[in-house]
Amino acid sequence: MRNGISVAVTSRSFSGHPILRSELQARYPDVRFNDEGASLHGEALIDFARGCRKLIIALERVDDALLDALPELEVVSKYGVGTDNLDTEALAHRGIRLGWTGGVNRRSVSELTLGMIIVLLRHVPTLNEELRSGAWRNLRGRQLSGRTVGIVGCGHIGKDVVLLLGPFECEVLAHDILDFPEFYHRHGVEAVGLDELLDRSDVVSLHLPLDDSTRNLLSRPRLSRMKRDALLINTARGGLVDEGALADMLSEGALAGAAFDVFATEPPLNSPLLRLPNFLATSHIGGSSEEAVLAMGRAAIRGLDVNRIPTDHYPPGRPRPVQMLSERSA
């Protein structure tokens, strides 16, 4: 058994990044990196993290089973922005602190979103394939300028997409469980219900976490509300969309096109979506630009020292932590 490790880093991309390795080791000399590039889960994850006081986690699941096996653990710091893989109540119950910074990869994801919209509107994937096969066709597309774009989820990334859409003079609709009246007013965004957004939008872009309230949010009935010439973009989380229903609609021409960076099962090896010419896919790269990787890694390093108990569930005898202003998410 390996004991006494200050920090363990599960992420393969963090572990393989020379700048992040150097900056972390300058603060914590005793670090265990995932140098084998292993996909860690279950007993393998427990064995890797055993004996560490602080853990930098990426997409690996942090739950009761893991935490019960790691009694020395004091801090979990998130490499990345999604927290749906973290059981925050389990962390809080044990008094384990969470380091997390929202929005550090927002420009990386929002730029990919904008790129997907434009290449679908101009039929770039189709024309690329045809030209490589020897065909030369002038397939007429559409401009983004002046279109109606619906943003479902207006947090860090959704807001950044709104900013990037500014020069295109789009009509922007937004749906969120929270209200952001000052932001909406400043940028000319109209807050609407989800059904109205689906009815009116030429492009629908998803920017939501995945939880019980958002799983299959775009079900077959909701997808059916969209215009036949509309586009659907998902750079948020797999599982937000009924992928089977979407495949049927795309193949029947009931929806013009879709682009996904995320899938309910990754990799989506047997997905019928991948066989459709009006579907564009990337391999969960939204937050993986070089700039975003550095920002996420540095936020994770900072989170080892700047952190808090993540919910209002506190174990008996533990003082309530004071949350710093710099830790607030918006």
C-alpha positions as a Markdown table, in Angstrom:
| # | Residue | x | y | z |
|---|---|---|---|---|
| 1 | Met | 0.0 | 0.0 | 0.0 |
| 2 | Arg | 1.3 | 3.4 | -0.9 |
| 3 | Asn | 0.8 | 6.0 | 1.8 |
| 4 | Gly | 1.6 | 9.6 | 2.5 |
| 5 | Ile | 1.1 | 11.0 | -1.0 |
| 6 | Ser | 0.1 | 14.7 | -0.9 |
| 7 | Val | -1.8 | 14.9 | -4.2 |
| 8 | Ala | -3.0 | 12.3 | -6.7 |
| 9 | Val | -4.0 | 13.4 | -10.2 |
| 10 | Thr | -6.4 | 11.1 | -12.1 |
| 11 | Ser | -6.7 | 13.1 | -15.3 |
| 12 | Arg | -4.7 | 11.8 | -18.2 |
| 13 | Ser | -4.5 | 15.2 | -20.0 |
| 14 | Phe | -3.3 | 17.0 | -16.8 |
| 15 | Ser | -0.8 | 14.3 | -16.1 |
| 16 | Gly | 0.6 | 14.5 | -19.6 |
| 17 | His | 0.9 | 18.3 | -19.6 |
| 18 | Pro | 4.4 | 19.4 | -18.8 |
| 19 | Ile | 3.4 | 23.0 | -17.7 |
| 20 | Leu | 0.7 | 21.8 | -15.4 |
| 21 | Arg | 2.9 | 19.1 | -13.9 |
| 22 | Ser | 5.7 | 21.6 | -13.2 |
| 23 | Glu | 3.4 | 24.1 | -11.7 |
| 24 | Leu | 1.7 | 21.5 | -9.4 |
| 25 | Gln | 5.0 | 20.0 | -8.3 |
| 26 | Ala | 6.3 | 23.5 | -7.5 |
| 27 | Arg | 3.6 | 23.6 | -4.8 |
| 28 | Tyr | 3.3 | 19.9 | -3.9 |
| 29 | Pro | 6.5 | 18.0 | -4.5 |
| 30 | Asp | 4.9 | 14.6 | -3.6 |
| 31 | Val | 2.5 | 14.0 | -6.5 |
| 32 | Arg | 1.2 | 10.8 | -8.0 |
| 33 | Phe | 0.3 | 11.3 | -11.7 |
| 34 | Asn | -1.7 | 9.1 | -14.0 |
| 35 | Asp | 1.4 | 8.4 | -16.2 |
| 36 | Glu | 0.0 | 5.2 | -17.6 |
| 37 | Gly | -2.9 | 7.0 | -19.1 |
| 38 | Ala | -5.3 | 4.5 | -17.5 |
| 39 | Ser | -9.1 | 5.0 | -17.4 |
| 40 | Leu | -9.7 | 4.9 | -13.7 |
| 41 | His | -12.8 | 3.7 | -12.0 |
| 42 | Gly | -13.9 | 1.3 | -9.3 |
| 43 | Glu | -11.0 | -0.5 | -7.6 |
| 44 | Ala | -8.4 | 0.9 | -10.0 |
| 45 | Leu | -9.4 | 4.4 | -9.0 |
| 46 | Ile | -9.4 | 3.5 | -5.3 |
| 47 | Asp | -6.0 | 2.0 | -5.6 |
| 48 | Phe | -4.6 | 4.9 | -7.5 |
| 49 | Ala | -5.8 | 7.5 | -4.9 |
| 50 | Arg | -5.2 | 5.5 | -1.8 |
| 51 | Gly | -3.1 | 7.3 | 0.8 |
| 52 | Cys | -3.5 | 10.8 | -0.8 |
| 53 | Arg | -4.7 | 13.9 | 1.2 |
| 54 | Lys | -5.8 | 15.8 | -1.9 |
| 55 | Leu | -7.2 | 14.6 | -5.2 |
| 56 | Ile | -7.4 | 16.3 | -8.6 |
| 57 | Ile | -10.3 | 14.6 | -10.4 |
| 58 | Ala | -11.6 | 14.9 | -14.0 |
| 59 | Leu | -14.5 | 12.8 | -15.2 |
| 60 | Glu | -14.0 | 10.0 | -12.6 |
| 61 | Arg | -17.0 | 9.3 | -10.3 |
| 62 | Val | -16.6 | 10.5 | -6.7 |
| 63 | Asp | -19.2 | 8.8 | -4.5 |
| 64 | Asp | -19.6 | 7.0 | -1.2 |
| 65 | Ala | -17.8 | 3.9 | -2.3 |
| 66 | Leu | -14.7 | 5.9 | -3.3 |
| 67 | Leu | -14.7 | 8.2 | -0.2 |
| 68 | Asp | -15.2 | 5.3 | 2.2 |
| 69 | Ala | -12.1 | 3.7 | 0.8 |
| 70 | Leu | -10.0 | 6.9 | 1.2 |
| 71 | Pro | -10.1 | 7.9 | 4.8 |
| 72 | Glu | -7.1 | 10.2 | 4.5 |
| 73 | Leu | -8.7 | 12.4 | 1.8 |
| 74 | Glu | -9.3 | 16.0 | 2.8 |
| 75 | Val | -9.8 | 17.9 | -0.5 |
| 76 | Val | -11.2 | 17.0 | -4.0 |
| 77 | Ser | -10.3 | 19.6 | -6.7 |
| 78 | Lys | -12.1 | 19.5 | -10.0 |
| 79 | Tyr | -10.2 | 19.6 | -13.3 |
| 80 | Gly | -13.0 | 20.8 | -15.6 |
| 81 | Val | -16.2 | 22.6 | -14.9 |
| 82 | Gly | -18.9 | 19.9 | -14.8 |
| 83 | Thr | -19.8 | 18.6 | -11.3 |
| 84 | Asp | -22.3 | 15.9 | -12.3 |
| 85 | Asn | -19.8 | 13.2 | -11.5 |
| 86 | Leu | -19.4 | 14.4 | -7.9 |
| 87 | Asp | -21.6 | 13.4 | -5.0 |
| 88 | Thr | -21.3 | 16.7 | -3.2 |
| 89 | Glu | -23.5 | 15.6 | -0.3 |
| 90 | Ala | -21.2 | 12.6 | 0.3 |
| 91 | Leu | -18.2 | 15.0 | 0.3 |
| 92 | Ala | -20.0 | 17.4 | 2.7 |
| 93 | His | -21.1 | 14.6 | 5.0 |
| 94 | Arg | -17.4 | 13.6 | 5.5 |
| 95 | Gly | -16.2 | 17.2 | 5.8 |
| 96 | Ile | -14.2 | 16.9 | 2.6 |
| 97 | Arg | -13.7 | 20.2 | 0.8 |
| 98 | Leu | -14.2 | 20.8 | -2.9 |
| 99 | Gly | -12.1 | 23.1 | -5.1 |
| 100 | Trp | -14.1 | 24.2 | -8.1 |
| 101 | Thr | -14.1 | 27.2 | -10.5 |
| 102 | Gly | -16.9 | 27.6 | -12.9 |
| 103 | Gly | -16.6 | 28.9 | -16.4 |
| 104 | Val | -12.8 | 28.6 | -16.9 |
| 105 | Asn | -13.3 | 26.8 | -20.3 |
| 106 | Arg | -16.2 | 28.8 | -21.5 |
| 107 | Arg | -14.5 | 30.5 | -24.5 |
| 108 | Ser | -13.2 | 27.1 | -25.7 |
| 109 | Val | -16.7 | 25.6 | -25.7 |
| 110 | Ser | -18.5 | 28.7 | -27.0 |
| 111 | Glu | -16.1 | 29.0 | -30.0 |
| 112 | Leu | -16.7 | 25.3 | -30.9 |
| 113 | Thr | -20.5 | 26.0 | -30.6 |
| 114 | Leu | -20.3 | 28.9 | -33.0 |
| 115 | Gly | -18.1 | 27.0 | -35.4 |
| 116 | Met | -20.6 | 24.1 | -35.5 |
| 117 | Ile | -23.5 | 26.4 | -36.3 |
| 118 | Ile | -21.7 | 28.0 | -39.2 |
| 119 | Val | -20.4 | 24.9 | -40.8 |
| 120 | Leu | -23.9 | 23.2 | -40.6 |
| 121 | Leu | -25.6 | 26.3 | -42.0 |
| 122 | Arg | -23.1 | 26.3 | -45.0 |
| 123 | His | -23.2 | 22.4 | -45.4 |
| 124 | Val | -19.4 | 22.2 | -44.9 |
| 125 | Pro | -19.3 | 18.6 | -43.8 |
| 126 | Thr | -21.4 | 17.4 | -46.8 |
| 127 | Leu | -19.5 | 19.4 | -49.3 |
| 128 | Asn | -16.2 | 18.3 | -47.9 |
| 129 | Glu | -17.1 | 14.6 | -48.3 |
| 130 | Glu | -18.5 | 15.2 | -51.8 |
| 131 | Leu | -15.4 | 17.0 | -53.0 |
| 132 | Arg | -13.1 | 14.3 | -51.6 |
| 133 | Ser | -15.2 | 11.8 | -53.6 |
| 134 | Gly | -14.8 | 13.7 | -56.8 |
| 135 | Ala | -18.0 | 15.7 | -56.9 |
| 136 | Trp | -18.2 | 19.5 | -57.4 |
| 137 | Arg | -21.5 | 21.0 | -56.3 |
| 138 | Asn | -22.6 | 24.5 | -55.4 |
| 139 | Leu | -24.9 | 23.6 | -52.5 |
| 140 | Arg | -26.6 | 26.8 | -51.2 |
| 141 | Gly | -26.5 | 27.3 | -47.5 |
| 142 | Arg | -27.7 | 30.0 | -45.1 |
| 143 | Gln | -26.0 | 32.8 | -43.2 |
| 144 | Leu | -26.0 | 32.9 | -39.4 |
| 145 | Ser | -26.5 | 36.7 | -39.5 |
| 146 | Gly | -30.1 | 37.6 | -38.6 |
| 147 | Arg | -31.2 | 34.2 | -37.6 |
| 148 | Thr | -33.0 | 33.4 | -34.3 |
| 149 | Val | -30.8 | 31.4 | -31.9 |
| 150 | Gly | -32.2 | 29.8 | -28.8 |
| 151 | Ile | -29.8 | 29.3 | -25.9 |
| 152 | Val | -31.0 | 26.6 | -23.4 |
| 153 | Gly | -29.0 | 27.2 | -20.3 |
| 154 | Cys | -27.6 | 30.7 | -19.8 |
| 155 | Gly | -24.7 | 30.1 | -17.4 |
| 156 | His | -21.1 | 30.8 | -18.1 |
| 157 | Ile | -21.0 | 29.2 | -21.5 |
| 158 | Gly | -24.5 | 30.2 | -22.6 |
| 159 | Lys | -23.7 | 33.8 | -21.8 |
| 160 | Asp | -20.4 | 33.6 | -23.7 |
| 161 | Val | -22.2 | 32.2 | -26.8 |
| 162 | Val | -24.5 | 35.3 | -26.6 |
| 163 | Leu | -21.5 | 37.5 | -26.6 |
| 164 | Leu | -20.0 | 35.8 | -29.7 |
| 165 | Leu | -23.4 | 36.1 | -31.5 |
| 166 | Gly | -23.4 | 39.9 | -31.1 |
| 167 | Pro | -21.7 | 40.8 | -34.4 |
| 168 | Phe | -24.1 | 38.5 | -36.3 |
| 169 | Glu | -27.1 | 40.6 | -35.2 |
| 170 | Cys | -29.1 | 37.5 | -34.3 |
| 171 | Glu | -32.4 | 37.5 | -32.4 |
| 172 | Val | -31.4 | 35.6 | -29.2 |
| 173 | Leu | -33.8 | 33.7 | -27.0 |
| 174 | Ala | -32.8 | 32.2 | -23.7 |
| 175 | His | -34.3 | 29.7 | -21.4 |
| 176 | Asp | -32.9 | 29.0 | -17.9 |
| 177 | Ile | -34.3 | 28.1 | -14.5 |
| 178 | Leu | -32.6 | 31.2 | -13.2 |
| 179 | Asp | -33.2 | 34.7 | -14.4 |
| 180 | Phe | -30.5 | 37.1 | -15.5 |
| 181 | Pro | -32.4 | 40.3 | -16.3 |
| 182 | Glu | -29.5 | 42.7 | -16.3 |
| 183 | Phe | -27.5 | 40.5 | -18.7 |
| 184 | Tyr | -30.5 | 39.9 | -20.9 |
| 185 | His | -31.3 | 43.6 | -21.1 |
| 186 | Arg | -27.7 | 44.6 | -21.8 |
| 187 | His | -27.4 | 42.1 | -24.7 |
| 188 | Gly | -30.9 | 42.2 | -26.1 |
| 189 | Val | -31.8 | 38.7 | -25.1 |
| 190 | Glu | -35.5 | 37.6 | -24.8 |
| 191 | Ala | -36.2 | 35.2 | -21.9 |
| 192 | Val | -38.8 | 32.6 | -22.9 |
| 193 | Gly | -40.2 | 29.2 | -21.9 |
| 194 | Leu | -38.6 | 26.2 | -23.4 |
| 195 | Asp | -41.4 | 25.3 | -25.7 |
| 196 | Glu | -41.6 | 28.8 | -27.2 |
| 197 | Leu | -37.8 | 28.8 | -27.7 |
| 198 | Leu | -38.1 | 25.5 | -29.6 |
| 199 | Asp | -41.0 | 26.8 | -31.7 |
| 200 | Arg | -39.2 | 30.0 | -32.8 |
| 201 | Ser | -35.5 | 29.2 | -33.1 |
| 202 | Asp | -33.6 | 28.5 | -36.3 |
| 203 | Val | -30.7 | 27.2 | -34.1 |
| 204 | Val | -31.1 | 25.6 | -30.6 |
| 205 | Ser | -27.9 | 25.4 | -28.6 |
| 206 | Leu | -27.7 | 23.4 | -25.3 |
| 207 | His | -25.6 | 24.6 | -22.4 |
| 208 | Leu | -26.9 | 22.7 | -19.4 |
| 209 | Pro | -25.6 | 20.3 | -16.7 |
| 210 | Leu | -26.9 | 16.7 | -16.7 |
| 211 | Asp | -29.1 | 15.8 | -13.7 |
| 212 | Asp | -32.5 | 14.2 | -13.1 |
| 213 | Ser | -34.2 | 17.4 | -14.2 |
| 214 | Thr | -32.4 | 17.7 | -17.5 |
| 215 | Arg | -32.0 | 14.1 | -18.6 |
| 216 | Asn | -33.7 | 13.6 | -22.0 |
| 217 | Leu | -34.9 | 17.2 | -21.7 |
| 218 | Leu | -35.3 | 17.3 | -25.5 |
| 219 | Ser | -37.6 | 14.3 | -25.8 |
| 220 | Arg | -39.3 | 13.2 | -29.0 |
| 221 | Pro | -42.3 | 15.5 | -28.4 |
| 222 | Arg | -40.0 | 18.5 | -27.7 |
| 223 | Leu | -37.8 | 17.8 | -30.7 |
| 224 | Ser | -41.0 | 17.7 | -32.8 |
| 225 | Arg | -41.7 | 21.3 | -31.9 |
| 226 | Met | -38.6 | 22.5 | -33.7 |
| 227 | Lys | -38.7 | 23.9 | -37.3 |
| 228 | Arg | -38.0 | 21.5 | -40.1 |
| 229 | Asp | -35.0 | 23.7 | -41.2 |
| 230 | Ala | -33.7 | 24.2 | -37.7 |
| 231 | Leu | -30.4 | 23.0 | -36.3 |
| 232 | Leu | -29.6 | 21.5 | -32.8 |
| 233 | Ile | -26.2 | 21.9 | -31.2 |
| 234 | Asn | -25.1 | 20.1 | -28.0 |
| 235 | Thr | -21.7 | 20.9 | -26.6 |
| 236 | Ala | -22.9 | 20.5 | -23.0 |
| 237 | Arg | -23.6 | 17.0 | -21.8 |
| 238 | Gly | -24.7 | 13.7 | -23.3 |
| 239 | Gly | -28.1 | 12.5 | -22.1 |
| 240 | Leu | -29.8 | 15.9 | -22.6 |
| 241 | Val | -31.3 | 14.7 | -25.9 |
| 242 | Asp | -33.2 | 11.6 | -26.9 |
| 243 | Glu | -30.6 | 10.5 | -29.4 |
| 244 | Gly | -32.8 | 7.8 | -31.0 |
| 245 | Ala | -35.6 | 10.2 | -31.7 |
| 246 | Leu | -33.1 | 12.8 | -33.0 |
| 247 | Ala | -31.7 | 10.2 | -35.5 |
| 248 | Asp | -35.2 | 9.4 | -36.7 |
| 249 | Met | -36.0 | 13.1 | -37.3 |
| 250 | Leu | -32.7 | 13.8 | -39.1 |
| 251 | Ser | -33.1 | 10.8 | -41.4 |
| 252 | Glu | -36.7 | 11.7 | -42.2 |
| 253 | Gly | -35.9 | 15.4 | -42.9 |
| 254 | Ala | -38.0 | 16.6 | -39.9 |
| 255 | Leu | -34.9 | 18.5 | -38.7 |
| 256 | Ala | -32.2 | 20.0 | -41.0 |
| 257 | Gly | -29.1 | 19.1 | -39.0 |
| 258 | Ala | -27.5 | 18.6 | -35.6 |
| 259 | Ala | -23.9 | 18.8 | -34.2 |
| 260 | Phe | -22.9 | 17.0 | -31.0 |
| 261 | Asp | -19.7 | 17.1 | -29.0 |
| 262 | Val | -21.1 | 14.9 | -26.3 |
| 263 | Phe | -23.1 | 11.7 | -26.2 |
| 264 | Ala | -25.1 | 9.6 | -23.7 |
| 265 | Thr | -22.5 | 6.9 | -24.1 |
| 266 | Glu | -19.0 | 7.8 | -25.0 |
| 267 | Pro | -17.6 | 6.8 | -27.4 |
| 268 | Pro | -20.9 | 6.4 | -29.3 |
| 269 | Leu | -19.6 | 3.5 | -31.4 |
| 270 | Asn | -23.0 | 2.1 | -32.5 |
| 271 | Ser | -25.0 | 5.4 | -32.7 |
| 272 | Pro | -27.2 | 5.7 | -35.8 |
| 273 | Leu | -26.5 | 9.4 | -35.7 |
| 274 | Leu | -22.9 | 8.8 | -37.0 |
| 275 | Arg | -24.3 | 7.3 | -40.2 |
| 276 | Leu | -26.3 | 10.5 | -41.1 |
| 277 | Pro | -24.9 | 13.1 | -43.5 |
| 278 | Asn | -26.6 | 16.0 | -41.7 |
| 279 | Phe | -25.1 | 15.1 | -38.3 |
| 280 | Leu | -21.7 | 16.5 | -37.3 |
| 281 | Ala | -19.8 | 14.9 | -34.4 |
| 282 | Thr | -16.7 | 15.6 | -32.4 |
| 283 | Ser | -15.2 | 13.6 | -29.6 |
| 284 | His | -15.9 | 15.7 | -26.4 |
| 285 | Ile | -13.3 | 18.3 | -27.3 |
| 286 | Gly | -15.3 | 21.4 | -26.3 |
| 287 | Gly | -13.3 | 22.3 | -23.3 |
| 288 | Ser | -10.0 | 20.9 | -24.6 |
| 289 | Ser | -8.3 | 23.7 | -26.4 |
| 290 | Glu | -4.8 | 24.3 | -25.2 |
| 291 | Glu | -5.8 | 27.6 | -23.5 |
| 292 | Ala | -8.7 | 25.9 | -21.7 |
| 293 | Val | -6.6 | 23.0 | -20.6 |
| 294 | Leu | -4.2 | 25.4 | -19.0 |
| 295 | Ala | -7.0 | 27.4 | -17.4 |
| 296 | Met | -8.7 | 24.3 | -16.0 |
| 297 | Gly | -5.5 | 22.8 | -14.7 |
| 298 | Arg | -4.4 | 26.0 | -13.0 |
| 299 | Ala | -7.9 | 26.3 | -11.4 |
| 300 | Ala | -7.6 | 22.7 | -10.2 |
| 301 | Ile | -4.2 | 23.5 | -8.7 |
| 302 | Arg | -5.6 | 26.6 | -7.0 |
| 303 | Gly | -8.6 | 24.5 | -5.8 |
| 304 | Leu | -6.3 | 22.3 | -3.7 |
| 305 | Asp | -5.8 | 25.4 | -1.4 |
| 306 | Val | -8.9 | 27.5 | -2.1 |
| 307 | Asn | -11.9 | 25.3 | -1.5 |
| 308 | Arg | -15.0 | 24.8 | 0.7 |
| 309 | Ile | -17.4 | 22.2 | 1.9 |
| 310 | Pro | -19.7 | 22.0 | -1.1 |
| 311 | Thr | -23.2 | 22.0 | 0.3 |
| 312 | Asp | -25.2 | 22.9 | 3.4 |
| 313 | His | -24.8 | 19.4 | 4.8 |
| 314 | Tyr | -22.1 | 19.6 | 7.5 |
| 315 | Pro | -21.0 | 16.8 | 9.8 |
| 316 | Pro | -21.5 | 17.2 | 13.5 |
| 317 | Gly | -18.8 | 19.2 | 15.3 |
| 318 | Arg | -17.4 | 20.8 | 12.1 |
| 319 | Pro | -17.5 | 24.6 | 11.8 |
| 320 | Arg | -19.3 | 26.1 | 8.8 |
| 321 | Pro | -16.7 | 27.3 | 6.3 |
| 322 | Val | -16.7 | 30.9 | 5.1 |
| 323 | Gln | -17.0 | 31.0 | 1.3 |
| 324 | Met | -14.7 | 33.5 | -0.4 |
| 325 | Leu | -16.1 | 36.0 | -2.9 |
| 326 | Ser | -13.7 | 34.6 | -5.5 |
| 327 | Glu | -15.2 | 31.1 | -5.1 |
| 328 | Arg | -18.8 | 32.2 | -6.1 |
| 329 | Ser | -20.2 | 30.9 | -9.3 |
| 330 | Ala | -22.6 | 32.9 | -11.4 |
